[in-house]
Each structure stands twice: as structure tokens, then as C-alpha cells.
Amino acid sequence: MKKSITIECPDCRATGLYSGFMEVRGEAVICVRCSGTGAKEIHYEEFTGRRKKTGISRIRAGSGTLLDDSRKTAWMSYGEFECLVPAAEFKRQS
């Protein structure tokens, strides 16, 4: 079931104004992530359990970078992955 929640904008810390390395000290710009409102709405699907990904025969741990070197990491099967990385426990909201 799709849900949504309104959170503080993480870029401007709910101020509506962003001041980063490009802005001169004492200056700010209207935050582009929240359009100056200070809030951001997030849409998400509630977690109900880890799904299977079809068509995968080999898995390796990645570093999350563009230049990830597959020669430095051992490969594993889907079954080995499921044993090594247990699925997150689904906790029903009350």
C-alpha cells in the first residue's frame, strides 16, 4: 500500500533557504528541493518482506561506486546470498 509522509527538508534543514559552498557568507538561495517551504513529501511502499529478483545467477558485494572492481570481490550464488544476508524482519504497524 502506497503511503506518504511530510518531513523536514534535509537540504535546508526546514528553513526554506539553502546556503552551501557556492554562496558567499551571509547569503542564501531558495531551496530547490522544497521550493522554499521547508518541508518535503516522501512517497513510499511499506516494507512487507524481501522480494526475489529473477534472472540473477551471480552476486557479489559492491562498494556502491561507479568504479567498483569485480576482480577484487568473491562471487556467490543467490542461495549463498540469502544465507549470508538475512532478510529484514517485517514489522506490522499497529
PDB file of N, CA, C and O in Angstrom:
ATOM      1  N   MET A   1       0.847  -1.177   0.000  1.00  0.00           N
ATOM      2  CA  MET A   1       0.000   0.000   0.000  1.00  0.00           C
ATOM      3  C   MET A   1       0.896   1.244   0.000  1.00  0.00           C
ATOM      4  O   MET A   1       1.799   1.376   0.827  1.00  0.00           O
ATOM      5  N   LYS A   2       0.630   2.145  -0.937  1.00  0.00           N
ATOM      6  CA  LYS A   2       1.411   3.371  -1.035  1.00  0.00           C
ATOM      7  C   LYS A   2       1.067   4.310   0.109  1.00  0.00           C
ATOM      8  O   LYS A   2      -0.101   4.499   0.447  1.00  0.00           O
ATOM      9  N   LYS A   3       2.100   4.895   0.697  1.00  0.00           N
ATOM     10  CA  LYS A   3       1.922   5.837   1.794  1.00  0.00           C
ATOM     11  C   LYS A   3       2.752   7.074   1.518  1.00  0.00           C
ATOM     12  O   LYS A   3       3.606   7.074   0.632  1.00  0.00           O
ATOM     13  N   SER A   4       2.499   8.126   2.276  1.00  0.00           N
ATOM     14  CA  SER A   4       3.331   9.324   2.173  1.00  0.00           C
ATOM     15  C   SER A   4       3.456   9.958   3.555  1.00  0.00           C
ATOM     16  O   SER A   4       2.612   9.772   4.432  1.00  0.00           O
ATOM     17  N   ILE A   5       4.527  10.702   3.712  1.00  0.00           N
ATOM     18  CA  ILE A   5       4.798  11.392   4.964  1.00  0.00           C
ATOM     19  C   ILE A   5       5.489  12.707   4.625  1.00  0.00           C
ATOM     20  O   ILE A   5       6.259  12.776   3.667  1.00  0.00           O
ATOM     21  N   THR A   6       5.223  13.736   5.397  1.00  0.00           N
ATOM     22  CA  THR A   6       5.890  15.021   5.213  1.00  0.00           C
ATOM     23  C   THR A   6       7.003  15.125   6.248  1.00  0.00           C
ATOM     24  O   THR A   6       6.782  14.953   7.446  1.00  0.00           O
ATOM     25  N   ILE A   7       8.211  15.412   5.752  1.00  0.00           N
ATOM     26  CA  ILE A   7       9.380  15.501   6.621  1.00  0.00           C
ATOM     27  C   ILE A   7      10.032  16.876   6.470  1.00  0.00           C
ATOM     28  O   ILE A   7       9.717  17.631   5.550  1.00  0.00           O
ATOM     29  N   GLU A   8      10.948  17.185   7.395  1.00  0.00           N
ATOM     30  CA  GLU A   8      11.770  18.378   7.234  1.00  0.00           C
ATOM     31  C   GLU A   8      12.634  18.196   6.005  1.00  0.00           C
ATOM     32  O   GLU A   8      13.164  17.109   5.772  1.00  0.00           O
ATOM     33  N   CYS A   9      12.781  19.232   5.226  1.00  0.00           N
ATOM     34  CA  CYS A   9      13.651  19.156   4.051  1.00  0.00           C
ATOM     35  C   CYS A   9      15.084  18.924   4.523  1.00  0.00           C
ATOM     36  O   CYS A   9      15.607  19.715   5.308  1.00  0.00           O
ATOM     37  N   PRO A  10      15.728  17.851   4.058  1.00  0.00           N
ATOM     38  CA  PRO A  10      17.090  17.562   4.506  1.00  0.00           C
ATOM     39  C   PRO A  10      18.146  18.513   3.951  1.00  0.00           C
ATOM     40  O   PRO A  10      19.227  18.638   4.527  1.00  0.00           O
ATOM     41  N   ASP A  11      17.846  19.187   2.837  1.00  0.00           N
ATOM     42  CA  ASP A  11      18.838  20.088   2.246  1.00  0.00           C
ATOM     43  C   ASP A  11      18.933  21.420   2.973  1.00  0.00           C
ATOM     44  O   ASP A  11      20.029  21.943   3.173  1.00  0.00           O
ATOM     45  N   CYS A  12      17.788  21.971   3.371  1.00  0.00           N
ATOM     46  CA  CYS A  12      17.793  23.294   4.014  1.00  0.00           C
ATOM     47  C   CYS A  12      17.503  23.228   5.510  1.00  0.00           C
ATOM     48  O   CYS A  12      17.457  24.255   6.186  1.00  0.00           O
ATOM     49  N   ARG A  13      17.308  22.009   6.024  1.00  0.00           N
ATOM     50  CA  ARG A  13      17.012  21.782   7.443  1.00  0.00           C
ATOM     51  C   ARG A  13      15.775  22.564   7.889  1.00  0.00           C
ATOM     52  O   ARG A  13      15.748  23.165   8.964  1.00  0.00           O
ATOM     53  N   ALA A  14      14.748  22.537   7.026  1.00  0.00           N
ATOM     54  CA  ALA A  14      13.423  23.120   7.276  1.00  0.00           C
ATOM     55  C   ALA A  14      13.407  24.643   7.318  1.00  0.00           C
ATOM     56  O   ALA A  14      12.469  25.231   7.854  1.00  0.00           O
ATOM     57  N   THR A  15      14.429  25.292   6.761  1.00  0.00           N
ATOM     58  CA  THR A  15      14.444  26.758   6.743  1.00  0.00           C
ATOM     59  C   THR A  15      13.875  27.336   5.451  1.00  0.00           C
ATOM     60  O   THR A  15      13.438  28.486   5.415  1.00  0.00           O
ATOM     61  N   GLY A  16      13.886  26.523   4.385  1.00  0.00           N
ATOM     62  CA  GLY A  16      13.461  27.018   3.078  1.00  0.00           C
ATOM     63  C   GLY A  16      14.585  27.727   2.339  1.00  0.00           C
ATOM     64  O   GLY A  16      14.439  28.087   1.171  1.00  0.00           O
ATOM     65  N   LEU A  17      15.715  27.928   3.029  1.00  0.00           N
ATOM     66  CA  LEU A  17      16.861  28.623   2.447  1.00  0.00           C
ATOM     67  C   LEU A  17      18.077  27.718   2.465  1.00  0.00           C
ATOM     68  O   LEU A  17      18.364  27.064   3.467  1.00  0.00           O
ATOM     69  N   TYR A  18      18.787  27.686   1.351  1.00  0.00           N
ATOM     70  CA  TYR A  18      19.976  26.854   1.241  1.00  0.00           C
ATOM     71  C   TYR A  18      21.203  27.736   1.129  1.00  0.00           C
ATOM     72  O   TYR A  18      21.232  28.686   0.348  1.00  0.00           O
ATOM     73  N   SER A  19      22.212  27.412   1.917  1.00  0.00           N
ATOM     74  CA  SER A  19      23.483  28.121   1.859  1.00  0.00           C
ATOM     75  C   SER A  19      24.582  27.071   1.857  1.00  0.00           C
ATOM     76  O   SER A  19      24.846  26.421   2.869  1.00  0.00           O
ATOM     77  N   GLY A  20      25.215  26.918   0.704  1.00  0.00           N
ATOM     78  CA  GLY A  20      26.254  25.904   0.553  1.00  0.00           C
ATOM     79  C   GLY A  20      27.581  26.530   0.202  1.00  0.00           C
ATOM     80  O   GLY A  20      27.812  27.711   0.463  1.00  0.00           O
ATOM     81  N   PHE A  21      28.461  25.732  -0.397  1.00  0.00           N
ATOM     82  CA  PHE A  21      29.806  26.228  -0.687  1.00  0.00           C
ATOM     83  C   PHE A  21      29.838  27.253  -1.822  1.00  0.00           C
ATOM     84  O   PHE A  21      30.828  27.971  -1.964  1.00  0.00           O
ATOM     85  N   MET A  22      28.784  27.337  -2.628  1.00  0.00           N
ATOM     86  CA  MET A  22      28.757  28.315  -3.727  1.00  0.00           C
ATOM     87  C   MET A  22      28.240  29.680  -3.286  1.00  0.00           C
ATOM     88  O   MET A  22      28.450  30.675  -3.981  1.00  0.00           O
ATOM     89  N   GLU A  23      27.562  29.738  -2.135  1.00  0.00           N
ATOM     90  CA  GLU A  23      27.010  31.003  -1.659  1.00  0.00           C
ATOM     91  C   GLU A  23      28.034  31.712  -0.762  1.00  0.00           C
ATOM     92  O   GLU A  23      28.718  31.085   0.047  1.00  0.00           O
ATOM     93  N   VAL A  24      28.116  33.027  -0.931  1.00  0.00           N
ATOM     94  CA  VAL A  24      29.006  33.844  -0.105  1.00  0.00           C
ATOM     95  C   VAL A  24      28.441  33.881   1.314  1.00  0.00           C
ATOM     96  O   VAL A  24      27.226  33.814   1.497  1.00  0.00           O
ATOM     97  N   ARG A  25      29.306  33.987   2.310  1.00  0.00           N
ATOM     98  CA  ARG A  25      28.872  34.039   3.704  1.00  0.00           C
ATOM     99  C   ARG A  25      27.807  35.122   3.887  1.00  0.00           C
ATOM    100  O   ARG A  25      27.984  36.265   3.466  1.00  0.00           O
ATOM    101  N   GLY A  26      26.706  34.739   4.521  1.00  0.00           N
ATOM    102  CA  GLY A  26      25.612  35.676   4.758  1.00  0.00           C
ATOM    103  C   GLY A  26      24.564  35.677   3.651  1.00  0.00           C
ATOM    104  O   GLY A  26      23.566  36.392   3.752  1.00  0.00           O
ATOM    105  N   GLU A  27      24.771  34.894   2.604  1.00  0.00           N
ATOM    106  CA  GLU A  27      23.811  34.803   1.510  1.00  0.00           C
ATOM    107  C   GLU A  27      23.210  33.408   1.449  1.00  0.00           C
ATOM    108  O   GLU A  27      23.808  32.436   1.912  1.00  0.00           O
ATOM    109  N   ALA A  28      22.031  33.327   0.876  1.00  0.00           N
ATOM    110  CA  ALA A  28      21.354  32.037   0.700  1.00  0.00           C
ATOM    111  C   ALA A  28      20.521  32.093  -0.571  1.00  0.00           C
ATOM    112  O   ALA A  28      20.259  33.168  -1.111  1.00  0.00           O
ATOM    113  N   VAL A  29      20.110  30.925  -1.038  1.00  0.00           N
ATOM    114  CA  VAL A  29      19.190  30.830  -2.167  1.00  0.00           C
ATOM    115  C   VAL A  29      17.950  30.080  -1.690  1.00  0.00           C
ATOM    116  O   VAL A  29      18.002  29.351  -0.700  1.00  0.00           O
ATOM    117  N   ILE A  30      16.850  30.259  -2.388  1.00  0.00           N
ATOM    118  CA  ILE A  30      15.641  29.496  -2.058  1.00  0.00           C
ATOM    119  C   ILE A  30      15.935  28.039  -2.363  1.00  0.00           C
ATOM    120  O   ILE A  30      16.417  27.707  -3.446  1.00  0.00           O
ATOM    121  N   CYS A  31      15.646  27.183  -1.420  1.00  0.00           N
ATOM    122  CA  CYS A  31      15.948  25.757  -1.557  1.00  0.00           C
ATOM    123  C   CYS A  31      15.187  25.166  -2.745  1.00  0.00           C
ATOM    124  O   CYS A  31      13.966  25.293  -2.837  1.00  0.00           O
ATOM    125  N   VAL A  32      15.927  24.515  -3.654  1.00  0.00           N
ATOM    126  CA  VAL A  32      15.294  23.929  -4.832  1.00  0.00           C
ATOM    127  C   VAL A  32      14.611  22.604  -4.512  1.00  0.00           C
ATOM    128  O   VAL A  32      13.684  22.208  -5.219  1.00  0.00           O
ATOM    129  N   ARG A  33      15.047  21.915  -3.469  1.00  0.00           N
ATOM    130  CA  ARG A  33      14.439  20.626  -3.133  1.00  0.00           C
ATOM    131  C   ARG A  33      13.016  20.807  -2.596  1.00  0.00           C
ATOM    132  O   ARG A  33      12.131  20.020  -2.929  1.00  0.00           O
ATOM    133  N   CYS A  34      12.785  21.828  -1.775  1.00  0.00           N
ATOM    134  CA  CYS A  34      11.459  22.015  -1.176  1.00  0.00           C
ATOM    135  C   CYS A  34      10.751  23.270  -1.687  1.00  0.00           C
ATOM    136  O   CYS A  34       9.658  23.592  -1.222  1.00  0.00           O
ATOM    137  N   SER A  35      11.361  23.978  -2.634  1.00  0.00           N
ATOM    138  CA  SER A  35      10.826  25.225  -3.189  1.00  0.00           C
ATOM    139  C   SER A  35      10.595  26.289  -2.125  1.00  0.00           C
ATOM    140  O   SER A  35       9.715  27.138  -2.268  1.00  0.00           O
ATOM    141  N   GLY A  36      11.389  26.241  -1.058  1.00  0.00           N
ATOM    142  CA  GLY A  36      11.311  27.251  -0.010  1.00  0.00           C
ATOM    143  C   GLY A  36      10.315  26.960   1.100  1.00  0.00           C
ATOM    144  O   GLY A  36      10.187  27.751   2.035  1.00  0.00           O
ATOM    145  N   THR A  37       9.607  25.840   1.015  1.00  0.00           N
ATOM    146  CA  THR A  37       8.590  25.546   2.031  1.00  0.00           C
ATOM    147  C   THR A  37       9.178  25.003   3.328  1.00  0.00           C
ATOM    148  O   THR A  37       8.557  25.119   4.384  1.00  0.00           O
ATOM    149  N   GLY A  38      10.365  24.414   3.261  1.00  0.00           N
ATOM    150  CA  GLY A  38      10.975  23.808   4.433  1.00  0.00           C
ATOM    151  C   GLY A  38      10.557  22.364   4.654  1.00  0.00           C
ATOM    152  O   GLY A  38      11.079  21.692   5.543  1.00  0.00           O
ATOM    153  N   ALA A  39       9.615  21.886   3.846  1.00  0.00           N
ATOM    154  CA  ALA A  39       9.105  20.521   4.010  1.00  0.00           C
ATOM    155  C   ALA A  39       9.227  19.750   2.704  1.00  0.00           C
ATOM    156  O   ALA A  39       9.250  20.337   1.622  1.00  0.00           O
ATOM    157  N   LYS A  40       9.302  18.442   2.819  1.00  0.00           N
ATOM    158  CA  LYS A  40       9.380  17.570   1.654  1.00  0.00           C
ATOM    159  C   LYS A  40       8.456  16.389   1.878  1.00  0.00           C
ATOM    160  O   LYS A  40       8.469  15.788   2.953  1.00  0.00           O
ATOM    161  N   GLU A  41       7.658  16.049   0.885  1.00  0.00           N
ATOM    162  CA  GLU A  41       6.772  14.898   0.992  1.00  0.00           C
ATOM    163  C   GLU A  41       7.450  13.691   0.359  1.00  0.00           C
ATOM    164  O   GLU A  41       7.940  13.762  -0.768  1.00  0.00           O
ATOM    165  N   ILE A  42       7.473  12.593   1.089  1.00  0.00           N
ATOM    166  CA  ILE A  42       8.078  11.359   0.602  1.00  0.00           C
ATOM    167  C   ILE A  42       6.973  10.343   0.376  1.00  0.00           C
ATOM    168  O   ILE A  42       6.125  10.127   1.242  1.00  0.00           O
ATOM    169  N   HIS A  43       6.989   9.721  -0.794  1.00  0.00           N
ATOM    170  CA  HIS A  43       6.034   8.662  -1.121  1.00  0.00           C
ATOM    171  C   HIS A  43       6.787   7.344  -1.079  1.00  0.00           C
ATOM    172  O   HIS A  43       7.904   7.244  -1.586  1.00  0.00           O
ATOM    173  N   TYR A  44       6.182   6.341  -0.481  1.00  0.00           N
ATOM    174  CA  TYR A  44       6.872   5.069  -0.333  1.00  0.00           C
ATOM    175  C   TYR A  44       5.893   3.912  -0.231  1.00  0.00           C
ATOM    176  O   TYR A  44       4.703   4.090   0.029  1.00  0.00           O
ATOM    177  N   GLU A  45       6.438   2.715  -0.447  1.00  0.00           N
ATOM    178  CA  GLU A  45       5.698   1.470  -0.248  1.00  0.00           C
ATOM    179  C   GLU A  45       6.138   0.883   1.082  1.00  0.00           C
ATOM    180  O   GLU A  45       7.335   0.808   1.357  1.00  0.00           O
ATOM    181  N   GLU A  46       5.197   0.470   1.904  1.00  0.00           N
ATOM    182  CA  GLU A  46       5.525  -0.145   3.178  1.00  0.00           C
ATOM    183  C   GLU A  46       6.237  -1.476   2.921  1.00  0.00           C
ATOM    184  O   GLU A  46       5.841  -2.236   2.038  1.00  0.00           O
ATOM    185  N   PHE A  47       7.282  -1.750   3.692  1.00  0.00           N
ATOM    186  CA  PHE A  47       8.048  -2.975   3.542  1.00  0.00           C
ATOM    187  C   PHE A  47       7.224  -4.157   4.049  1.00  0.00           C
ATOM    188  O   PHE A  47       6.721  -4.147   5.173  1.00  0.00           O
ATOM    189  N   THR A  48       7.098  -5.172   3.201  1.00  0.00           N
ATOM    190  CA  THR A  48       6.336  -6.368   3.595  1.00  0.00           C
ATOM    191  C   THR A  48       7.184  -7.629   3.495  1.00  0.00           C
ATOM    192  O   THR A  48       6.673  -8.738   3.655  1.00  0.00           O
ATOM    193  N   GLY A  49       8.465  -7.465   3.235  1.00  0.00           N
ATOM    194  CA  GLY A  49       9.369  -8.598   3.126  1.00  0.00           C
ATOM    195  C   GLY A  49      10.245  -8.470   1.894  1.00  0.00           C
ATOM    196  O   GLY A  49       9.867  -7.825   0.916  1.00  0.00           O
ATOM    197  N   ARG A  50      11.405  -9.080   1.946  1.00  0.00           N
ATOM    198  CA  ARG A  50      12.323  -9.010   0.812  1.00  0.00           C
ATOM    199  C   ARG A  50      11.763  -9.821  -0.347  1.00  0.00           C
ATOM    200  O   ARG A  50      11.326 -10.958  -0.175  1.00  0.00           O
ATOM    201  N   ARG A  51      11.784  -9.220  -1.523  1.00  0.00           N
ATOM    202  CA  ARG A  51      11.297  -9.886  -2.734  1.00  0.00           C
ATOM    203  C   ARG A  51      12.436 -10.626  -3.415  1.00  0.00           C
ATOM    204  O   ARG A  51      13.609 -10.323  -3.194  1.00  0.00           O
ATOM    205  N   LYS A  52      12.082 -11.596  -4.242  1.00  0.00           N
ATOM    206  CA  LYS A  52      13.057 -12.303  -5.077  1.00  0.00           C
ATOM    207  C   LYS A  52      13.337 -11.457  -6.314  1.00  0.00           C
ATOM    208  O   LYS A  52      12.439 -10.791  -6.829  1.00  0.00           O
ATOM    209  N   LYS A  53      14.567 -11.481  -6.785  1.00  0.00           N
ATOM    210  CA  LYS A  53      14.941 -10.811  -8.033  1.00  0.00           C
ATOM    211  C   LYS A  53      15.252 -11.902  -9.044  1.00  0.00           C
ATOM    212  O   LYS A  53      16.227 -12.636  -8.888  1.00  0.00           O
ATOM    213  N   THR A  54      14.442 -12.010 -10.065  1.00  0.00           N
ATOM    214  CA  THR A  54      14.593 -13.081 -11.045  1.00  0.00           C
ATOM    215  C   THR A  54      15.724 -12.779 -12.032  1.00  0.00           C
ATOM    216  O   THR A  54      16.089 -11.626 -12.262  1.00  0.00           O
ATOM    217  N   GLY A  55      16.261 -13.855 -12.603  1.00  0.00           N
ATOM    218  CA  GLY A  55      17.279 -13.708 -13.634  1.00  0.00           C
ATOM    219  C   GLY A  55      18.679 -13.474 -13.108  1.00  0.00           C
ATOM    220  O   GLY A  55      19.584 -13.187 -13.892  1.00  0.00           O
ATOM    221  N   ILE A  56      18.887 -13.589 -11.805  1.00  0.00           N
ATOM    222  CA  ILE A  56      20.209 -13.349 -11.218  1.00  0.00           C
ATOM    223  C   ILE A  56      20.855 -14.686 -10.888  1.00  0.00           C
ATOM    224  O   ILE A  56      20.257 -15.518 -10.206  1.00  0.00           O
ATOM    225  N   SER A  57      22.086 -14.895 -11.375  1.00  0.00           N
ATOM    226  CA  SER A  57      22.780 -16.144 -11.081  1.00  0.00           C
ATOM    227  C   SER A  57      24.048 -15.924 -10.257  1.00  0.00           C
ATOM    228  O   SER A  57      24.488 -16.824  -9.541  1.00  0.00           O
ATOM    229  N   ARG A  58      24.639 -14.722 -10.356  1.00  0.00           N
ATOM    230  CA  ARG A  58      25.857 -14.426  -9.593  1.00  0.00           C
ATOM    231  C   ARG A  58      25.685 -13.114  -8.845  1.00  0.00           C
ATOM    232  O   ARG A  58      25.100 -12.162  -9.362  1.00  0.00           O
ATOM    233  N   ILE A  59      26.203 -13.076  -7.616  1.00  0.00           N
ATOM    234  CA  ILE A  59      26.082 -11.890  -6.760  1.00  0.00           C
ATOM    235  C   ILE A  59      27.433 -11.648  -6.110  1.00  0.00           C
ATOM    236  O   ILE A  59      28.147 -12.594  -5.775  1.00  0.00           O
ATOM    237  N   ARG A  60      27.783 -10.383  -5.933  1.00  0.00           N
ATOM    238  CA  ARG A  60      28.989 -10.021  -5.190  1.00  0.00           C
ATOM    239  C   ARG A  60      28.698  -8.776  -4.364  1.00  0.00           C
ATOM    240  O   ARG A  60      27.772  -8.026  -4.673  1.00  0.00           O
ATOM    241  N   ALA A  61      29.470  -8.557  -3.332  1.00  0.00           N
ATOM    242  CA  ALA A  61      29.343  -7.338  -2.542  1.00  0.00           C
ATOM    243  C   ALA A  61      29.898  -6.190  -3.362  1.00  0.00           C
ATOM    244  O   ALA A  61      30.964  -6.318  -3.964  1.00  0.00           O
ATOM    245  N   GLY A  62      29.205  -5.090  -3.392  1.00  0.00           N
ATOM    246  CA  GLY A  62      29.654  -3.923  -4.139  1.00  0.00           C
ATOM    247  C   GLY A  62      29.957  -2.782  -3.191  1.00  0.00           C
ATOM    248  O   GLY A  62      29.506  -2.774  -2.046  1.00  0.00           O
ATOM    249  N   SER A  63      30.724  -1.820  -3.674  1.00  0.00           N
ATOM    250  CA  SER A  63      31.065  -0.664  -2.850  1.00  0.00           C
ATOM    251  C   SER A  63      30.124   0.506  -3.110  1.00  0.00           C
ATOM    252  O   SER A  63      30.160   1.506  -2.393  1.00  0.00           O
ATOM    253  N   GLY A  64      29.286   0.383  -4.130  1.00  0.00           N
ATOM    254  CA  GLY A  64      28.354   1.466  -4.437  1.00  0.00           C
ATOM    255  C   GLY A  64      28.965   2.578  -5.262  1.00  0.00           C
ATOM    256  O   GLY A  64      28.371   3.646  -5.406  1.00  0.00           O
ATOM    257  N   THR A  65      30.144   2.337  -5.805  1.00  0.00           N
ATOM    258  CA  THR A  65      30.788   3.366  -6.615  1.00  0.00           C
ATOM    259  C   THR A  65      30.752   2.976  -8.082  1.00  0.00           C
ATOM    260  O   THR A  65      30.537   1.813  -8.422  1.00  0.00           O
ATOM    261  N   LEU A  66      30.961   3.942  -8.933  1.00  0.00           N
ATOM    262  CA  LEU A  66      30.981   3.724 -10.371  1.00  0.00           C
ATOM    263  C   LEU A  66      32.164   2.855 -10.786  1.00  0.00           C
ATOM    264  O   LEU A  66      32.080   2.102 -11.756  1.00  0.00           O
ATOM    265  N   LEU A  67      33.252   2.961 -10.057  1.00  0.00           N
ATOM    266  CA  LEU A  67      34.482   2.258 -10.414  1.00  0.00           C
ATOM    267  C   LEU A  67      34.658   0.977  -9.599  1.00  0.00           C
ATOM    268  O   LEU A  67      35.784   0.601  -9.274  1.00  0.00           O
ATOM    269  N   ASP A  68      33.572   0.315  -9.274  1.00  0.00           N
ATOM    270  CA  ASP A  68      33.607  -0.918  -8.499  1.00  0.00           C
ATOM    271  C   ASP A  68      34.365  -1.984  -9.277  1.00  0.00           C
ATOM    272  O   ASP A  68      34.029  -2.254 -10.430  1.00  0.00           O
ATOM    273  N   ASP A  69      35.369  -2.588  -8.680  1.00  0.00           N
ATOM    274  CA  ASP A  69      36.217  -3.568  -9.363  1.00  0.00           C
ATOM    275  C   ASP A  69      35.771  -4.979  -8.993  1.00  0.00           C
ATOM    276  O   ASP A  69      36.009  -5.429  -7.873  1.00  0.00           O
ATOM    277  N   SER A  70      35.126  -5.678  -9.924  1.00  0.00           N
ATOM    278  CA  SER A  70      34.601  -7.017  -9.659  1.00  0.00           C
ATOM    279  C   SER A  70      35.711  -8.052  -9.495  1.00  0.00           C
ATOM    280  O   SER A  70      35.450  -9.151  -9.007  1.00  0.00           O
ATOM    281  N   ARG A  71      36.931  -7.730  -9.888  1.00  0.00           N
ATOM    282  CA  ARG A  71      38.041  -8.687  -9.752  1.00  0.00           C
ATOM    283  C   ARG A  71      38.504  -8.817  -8.304  1.00  0.00           C
ATOM    284  O   ARG A  71      39.180  -9.788  -7.964  1.00  0.00           O
ATOM    285  N   LYS A  72      38.157  -7.862  -7.448  1.00  0.00           N
ATOM    286  CA  LYS A  72      38.619  -7.865  -6.060  1.00  0.00           C
ATOM    287  C   LYS A  72      37.599  -8.473  -5.101  1.00  0.00           C
ATOM    288  O   LYS A  72      37.848  -8.528  -3.897  1.00  0.00           O
ATOM    289  N   THR A  73      36.473  -8.923  -5.603  1.00  0.00           N
ATOM    290  CA  THR A  73      35.409  -9.422  -4.743  1.00  0.00           C
ATOM    291  C   THR A  73      35.003 -10.826  -5.166  1.00  0.00           C
ATOM    292  O   THR A  73      34.947 -11.130  -6.358  1.00  0.00           O
ATOM    293  N   ALA A  74      34.722 -11.676  -4.193  1.00  0.00           N
ATOM    294  CA  ALA A  74      34.277 -13.043  -4.488  1.00  0.00           C
ATOM    295  C   ALA A  74      32.804 -13.041  -4.890  1.00  0.00           C
ATOM    296  O   ALA A  74      32.000 -12.271  -4.365  1.00  0.00           O
ATOM    297  N   TRP A  75      32.477 -13.911  -5.823  1.00  0.00           N
ATOM    298  CA  TRP A  75      31.098 -14.060  -6.268  1.00  0.00           C
ATOM    299  C   TRP A  75      30.404 -15.113  -5.419  1.00  0.00           C
ATOM    300  O   TRP A  75      31.066 -15.978  -4.844  1.00  0.00           O
ATOM    301  N   MET A  76      29.068 -15.052  -5.330  1.00  0.00           N
ATOM    302  CA  MET A  76      28.290 -16.046  -4.593  1.00  0.00           C
ATOM    303  C   MET A  76      27.017 -16.348  -5.363  1.00  0.00           C
ATOM    304  O   MET A  76      26.630 -15.595  -6.258  1.00  0.00           O
ATOM    305  N   SER A  77      26.366 -17.450  -5.014  1.00  0.00           N
ATOM    306  CA  SER A  77      25.087 -17.812  -5.631  1.00  0.00           C
ATOM    307  C   SER A  77      23.960 -17.073  -4.905  1.00  0.00           C
ATOM    308  O   SER A  77      24.176 -16.473  -3.852  1.00  0.00           O
ATOM    309  N   TYR A  78      22.761 -17.125  -5.481  1.00  0.00           N
ATOM    310  CA  TYR A  78      21.601 -16.499  -4.849  1.00  0.00           C
ATOM    311  C   TYR A  78      21.330 -17.148  -3.492  1.00  0.00           C
ATOM    312  O   TYR A  78      21.012 -16.453  -2.527  1.00  0.00           O
ATOM    313  N   GLY A  79      21.452 -18.466  -3.414  1.00  0.00           N
ATOM    314  CA  GLY A  79      21.246 -19.177  -2.153  1.00  0.00           C
ATOM    315  C   GLY A  79      22.255 -18.768  -1.090  1.00  0.00           C
ATOM    316  O   GLY A  79      21.905 -18.616   0.081  1.00  0.00           O
ATOM    317  N   GLU A  80      23.516 -18.588  -1.502  1.00  0.00           N
ATOM    318  CA  GLU A  80      24.547 -18.140  -0.561  1.00  0.00           C
ATOM    319  C   GLU A  80      24.232 -16.734  -0.052  1.00  0.00           C
ATOM    320  O   GLU A  80      24.416 -16.441   1.129  1.00  0.00           O
ATOM    321  N   PHE A  81      23.754 -15.864  -0.954  1.00  0.00           N
ATOM    322  CA  PHE A  81      23.359 -14.510  -0.562  1.00  0.00           C
ATOM    323  C   PHE A  81      22.254 -14.547   0.490  1.00  0.00           C
ATOM    324  O   PHE A  81      22.319 -13.838   1.494  1.00  0.00           O
ATOM    325  N   GLU A  82      21.240 -15.377   0.253  1.00  0.00           N
ATOM    326  CA  GLU A  82      20.124 -15.452   1.197  1.00  0.00           C
ATOM    327  C   GLU A  82      20.568 -15.952   2.570  1.00  0.00           C
ATOM    328  O   GLU A  82      20.000 -15.550   3.586  1.00  0.00           O
ATOM    329  N   CYS A  83      21.575 -16.823   2.612  1.00  0.00           N
ATOM    330  CA  CYS A  83      22.111 -17.308   3.895  1.00  0.00           C
ATOM    331  C   CYS A  83      23.004 -16.253   4.553  1.00  0.00           C
ATOM    332  O   CYS A  83      22.974 -16.077   5.771  1.00  0.00           O
ATOM    333  N   LEU A  84      23.793 -15.560   3.742  1.00  0.00           N
ATOM    334  CA  LEU A  84      24.743 -14.579   4.258  1.00  0.00           C
ATOM    335  C   LEU A  84      24.060 -13.303   4.750  1.00  0.00           C
ATOM    336  O   LEU A  84      24.444 -12.740   5.775  1.00  0.00           O
ATOM    337  N   VAL A  85      23.043 -12.853   4.010  1.00  0.00           N
ATOM    338  CA  VAL A  85      22.352 -11.603   4.337  1.00  0.00           C
ATOM    339  C   VAL A  85      20.897 -11.918   4.641  1.00  0.00           C
ATOM    340  O   VAL A  85      20.076 -11.962   3.724  1.00  0.00           O
ATOM    341  N   PRO A  86      20.558 -12.137   5.906  1.00  0.00           N
ATOM    342  CA  PRO A  86      19.175 -12.454   6.246  1.00  0.00           C
ATOM    343  C   PRO A  86      18.243 -11.295   5.887  1.00  0.00           C
ATOM    344  O   PRO A  86      18.617 -10.129   6.009  1.00  0.00           O
ATOM    345  N   ALA A  87      17.056 -11.619   5.455  1.00  0.00           N
ATOM    346  CA  ALA A  87      16.071 -10.592   5.102  1.00  0.00           C
ATOM    347  C   ALA A  87      15.674  -9.815   6.345  1.00  0.00           C
ATOM    348  O   ALA A  87      15.623 -10.364   7.445  1.00  0.00           O
ATOM    349  N   ALA A  88      15.394  -8.534   6.157  1.00  0.00           N
ATOM    350  CA  ALA A  88      14.911  -7.707   7.263  1.00  0.00           C
ATOM    351  C   ALA A  88      13.567  -8.241   7.735  1.00  0.00           C
ATOM    352  O   ALA A  88      12.758  -8.721   6.941  1.00  0.00           O
ATOM    353  N   GLU A  89      13.347  -8.149   9.023  1.00  0.00           N
ATOM    354  CA  GLU A  89      12.102  -8.646   9.589  1.00  0.00           C
ATOM    355  C   GLU A  89      10.988  -7.648   9.322  1.00  0.00           C
ATOM    356  O   GLU A  89      11.145  -6.447   9.541  1.00  0.00           O
ATOM    357  N   PHE A  90       9.870  -8.158   8.847  1.00  0.00           N
ATOM    358  CA  PHE A  90       8.708  -7.310   8.598  1.00  0.00           C
ATOM    359  C   PHE A  90       7.971  -7.084   9.912  1.00  0.00           C
ATOM    360  O   PHE A  90       7.588  -8.033  10.597  1.00  0.00           O
ATOM    361  N   LYS A  91       7.778  -5.806  10.253  1.00  0.00           N
ATOM    362  CA  LYS A  91       7.063  -5.455  11.482  1.00  0.00           C
ATOM    363  C   LYS A  91       5.800  -4.711  11.109  1.00  0.00           C
ATOM    364  O   LYS A  91       5.850  -3.595  10.591  1.00  0.00           O
ATOM    365  N   ARG A  92       4.679  -5.333  11.375  1.00  0.00           N
ATOM    366  CA  ARG A  92       3.386  -4.724  11.032  1.00  0.00           C
ATOM    367  C   ARG A  92       3.124  -3.522  11.931  1.00  0.00           C
ATOM    368  O   ARG A  92       3.301  -3.588  13.147  1.00  0.00           O
ATOM    369  N   GLN A  93       2.699  -2.426  11.314  1.00  0.00           N
ATOM    370  CA  GLN A  93       2.344  -1.211  12.055  1.00  0.00           C
ATOM    371  C   GLN A  93       1.053  -1.461  12.836  1.00  0.00           C
ATOM    372  O   GLN A  93       0.116  -2.070  12.321  1.00  0.00           O
ATOM    373  N   SER A  94       1.015  -0.995  14.061  1.00  0.00           N
ATOM    374  CA  SER A  94      -0.221  -1.170  14.846  1.00  0.00           C
ATOM    375  C   SER A  94      -0.992   0.115  14.973  1.00  0.00           C
ATOM    376  O   SER A  94      -2.051   0.140  15.600  1.00  0.00           O
TER     377      SER A  94
END
